[in-house]
Amino acid sequence: MRNTFLASFVVTAIATAAVAQAGGQGGGMGMMRADTNGDGMISKAEATAQANARFDRMDTNKDGTITADERQGPGGRVMARAGDGDGAMTRAEFLAQADKRFARIDTNNDGQISSDELKAWTDQARAMAGQRRADPADAVAPPPPPPARNPGQ
């Protein structure tokens, strides 16, 4: 379940920024900018192109990984919890998360994300953040549980 939440970190960061830019309105419609052919849908290819472009923007030193010093905002905090736990996210890890996110948002499994599907997902993430009254990143990737205590100690 943790991976399901982690899979959506990029959409949350983009949707949060889009909602903030729109004065709290829009329900994540800023991601619809990925709709480069203007058909009102985000195809898998368009989503992958957007994920690659976002990775390129975030990888400021162009070393092929996004490290702690390159992460900012809610998406960055979520990213710190994602990947293989080494503190850096490679392009392959980033794109794998984007693929999982796409599948999660594409609720009718037609291979495209409609504005209605994106709005429903964004509304759900916003509601989760409101319930927790916490960092928006926690709506997507809750903090890891504390280490298990050994009763013998």
Disulfide bonds with the S-S distance in Angstrom:
none
